[in-house]
Amino acid sequence: MRTIHMLAMPGVQLLDVSGPMDVFAEANVQSGLEEYTLRVIGLDAAPIRSSSGVRLVPDHAIGDELPKVDTVLVAGCPHAPQIELANELKQWLRRSCQGAKRYGSVCSGAFMLAASGQLDGRSITTHWAVADELAAAYPAIHVDADALHMRDGPVRTAAGVTAGLDLALVLVEEDLGREIALKVAAQLVMFFKRPGGQMQFSRHGEAEPGGRSALQQVQRWVIANPGDDHSVANLAERTGLSPRHFARIFQQELGVTPGAWVEAARVTAARQMLENAHHLPKQVAAACGFADVDTLRRAFMRQIGVTPAAYRRRFL
């Protein structure tokens, strides 16, 4: 019997709790045994109002005397970066994590674990929208903004919301083997191994105008006309600067080379066309300034982590 404790804070994202719990519950069904005992932990015994307004009734409060558990997970909530943890909660997290076989978080629940010091020196993931904020607030943690889920020693972390199901399935495979995990995935109509990472869902990193006004005018031109010839020489001519001076100022002010920025802008345009689902990759490549489909594919894989064809299928 494996006991799993899921800490849910007020304002919790309901799917961060219910998604993983349903995976573990289905593993019980598919194995024919009560492999997992599932418990929701609250700050106290009162019902926990989720971000959607639905209320959860916790099985235990952090002040209760609880036995050692196999796994401790912390669910995320939209305002997690702003939560200041009380000392009592920090102490509970430290005791619980140190006494568990493994521990981790779903989505922005990583902020709570980070505040308690349980992620120091670890490589973890969280929702792409708050990954930079987490990394800046806790420099002792390595944050991978693209990974759907990660394992580092006893730590298990998942990216945003539905990635909690992916993480739970990985834990089921760890515990009960591939066959049971495959059956769980089939029953819940979910990927056994979801292709790509978070960047295929993220809008983070899309090319946006920045720097001085002259550079922004050039960038807006690229965004509006992704299929044109945007060599450094041509872009520099639009600003009245020499190519060398233009490239130096561009990288100085935006932190990337003109070529890298143009590729990101073209991939952004390609994403928008593919999301429309009426355009084939070959048409997209021509319209967005890529020499051919293979060039589009390589750029798309670098920026998004999946092929243009796979990305397009999501919107058919």
N, C-alpha and C positions, 0 to 999 in steps of 0.2 A: 504494500500500500504506500503510495506516494502522496503526501499532503502538499497542496499548493496554496499559498497565501497570496492574494492579490490586494494590494493596498489601493484604496479608492479615496481620493480627496474630494471635498465639496467642489462641484463644478466639473467633475470627471467627464471625459469623453466616454459615453456609454459603450461604444464598440471596442474601446481599448480593454474593457473588462469582459464584455459578453463574447466578443470574438474568440479570444484565446480560451476562455472557459468552455465554449461550445466545442472547440477542437478536442480538449481533454475529455469532455463528457462523451464525445463520439468515439474516442479511443476506448473508453470503457465498454461501449456497446460493441464495437468491432472485435475487441479481445475476448468478450464474454466474461470479463472479470472486472471487479472494482479496483482498477489499477490506480486511479486517482481519487483523492478526496479534495474537494474544492471549497475554499473558504474566502469570502470577501472580508477585508479588514477595514474598519473605519476609524476615524479619530476618536469617536465615542459610539454609543449604542444607537444614536438617532439615525433615521433614514438619511441617505446621502442623495442630495439633489444633483442630478447630472446636468451637463451643459444643455441638453435637450429638454430638461424639465422632468424627465422620468426619474423616479426615486428608487434607490437601491436600499434594501435593508441589510446592514452588515451582519455577518455571523459572529464577529468578535470586534472588540475595540483594542487599540494599542495598549491600553492599560490592563487588559486581561492577562492572566497567567496562561501562556500558550506553550505547547510542547515544541520541540525542535521540528523543523519541517524540511522537506526535500528541496522545495523551490519557493523563493520569494520574488514576486514581480510587483512593479509599481506602475500603475496606469497613468496615462497623461491627461492633461486638461488644457484648454485653450489659454488659460492665464498662468500656466506653470512657471514661466520665467519671472513672474512678479511675486510668486509665493515666497514668503519668508518663513522658513521652518522653525517651529518652536523647538527648544532643546529636548523636550520629551520625545518628539517625533524623531529627531536626529539620533537620539540614544536608542530608540526602538529599532530604527533602520540598521544601526551598527550591530546591535545584538542579533537581530534576525538574520542579517546577511552573513555575519560571521559564523552563525550556528547552522546555516543551510548548506546543502550540497552545492547549490548554485543560486544565483540571484541576478536580477536584471530589471529592465524597464520596457515599456511600450510607449512609443512616440515621445512626447515631452516629459514623460515620467522620469527621464534621465536627469532632469534638473533636480529632482528631489534626492536621487541617489548621489548626484554630484555634490550637493550641499552637505550631505552627511559624510563626505570624504570616501565613499565606497567605490568611486571610479578613478581615483588618482592613479596615474601610471597605466591606465587601461586604454585600449582602442575600442571605441564604441560608435554606435550610430543613433540618430534621432531624426525627427521630421526635418526635411530639407529646409523648411521655412525658418527654423530656429537653430539650425546647426551652427551657423557662424556666431550667433549670440552665445550659445553654450560654450563654444571653443574660446571665445573672448573672455567669458566670465570665469572659466576654469582652465587655465593654460596647462595644467598638469595632465589633462585628458586629451587624447588624440581622437578627434571627431571625424568620421567618414560620412560626408553628406550624401553620398550616392548609394551606399550599401542598404539593402532591404533589411538585413539582420546580420549580427556579428557575434562571434564567440571569442572571448579572450579569458583563458583560465576559467574561473567559476562564473564569469560575467557573461550574460546573454542579453543583447539589446536589439530592439526592433525599431524600424523607421515609423513613419506616420500611419496611424489608425489601422487600416486593413493589413499592414505588414505584421501586426500582432498575431494574425492567424498564421502567417508564414513562419514566424518564430515558434509558435506553439506546435506546429507540425514538425519542425526540426527537433523540438524537445521530445515529441512522441517517438520520432525515429530513433533518437538517442536511447530512449528508455525501452521501447517495445519492438524496435526493428523496422526495417523498410516495408515489409508486407503489411503490417498494421497501419503504418503511416499512409501507404498508398490507398488502402481501403477508406481511411478517414477522408483523404483528399477527394476520392471519387464520390463519397456520400455527400460531402459538403459542396461539391461542384466547384472546387478550387484547384489552382495549379499545385502540383506536387513540388515543382521547382519553378518559380515564376521567372520568366526571362527578363534580363536587363536589371537596372537598378532604379533608384528614385528619380534620376534625372529625366527619365521619359515622362514623368508626371509633373516635374518641377517647371516653374517659370523663372526660377532663379538663374541668373547668368545670361539671360537673353540680352542681346545687344541693345543698349540705350545710349542716346547722345550724352556726352560728358566733356569736360574740359572747357577751354575758352570758346567764345562764340563762333570764331572762324572754324574751329574743329567741329563744333556741333552742326554747323551748316553742311559741312562735308558729310558727316555721319547721317544726317537726315536725307541727304541725296542718295547715299548708299541704300538706306532702308527703303526709300521710295522706288529705287531702280536697281534691285539686287542683280539683275541680269547684265548690267553694263560692265565695261572694262574698268575695274577699280584697282589698277596697279598703283603703286606708290607714286609714280611719276604723274599719273592722271589726277590723283587726289591732291597731290602737292600743287599742281597747276591751278586747281580751283581755289587754293588759299593764297596763291601768289608767292609761295615759298619754294626753295629748292627741295628736291626729293630728300636729300640727306637731313636738312634742317627740319622738314616736316616730320620725317620718321622719328627723329630724336625727340621733338616736342610731343608728338602723339604718345609715344611710349612713356615719356616723363609724366604726362598729365593723366593718362588713362591706365597705365600699368600693363598694357599689352601692345604688341606690335600692330601696325595698321593691317597687315595680312591676317593676323589672328582675329582681329575685330571684324574684318570684312567676312571671314568665314563664319563667325558666330552670327552675324547679321543675315547671311545667306541661309544658314541653317534655320534661323527663326522664321524667315520667309517660307522656307520649305516645309516647316512644321505646319504653318497656317494653311498652306495649299493641301498638304496631306490630310489634315483634319477635316477639310471640306469633303474629302473622300471621292471627289469627282475627277481627280487628276492622278495619273499613273506616275511612278517615280521617274520615268523617262521624260515626261512632260515637265515635271517639277525641276529636274536637273537643268533643262534648257532655259526655263523661265527664271531660275534663281542664280544663273551665272556659273554653274558647274560644267566642266568640260564634257562629262558624260555621267552615266549612272554610277559607274564604279567610283568616280571622284566624289559624287554625292554620298554614296554609301560609306566611304571612308570618313568623310567629314561628319556625317550623321552619327557614326559609331563613336567617334572621338567626343562629340558634344553630348549625345543623348544616351548612348550605350546600347541601342538596338538598331536594326536595319530600317531604312525608310519603308520597305514593304511591310515589315512587322508592325511598325508604328501606324501605318495607314489602316491595317486590318482592325485596329482598335476602334475605328470610327465608321466602319462599314455598317 
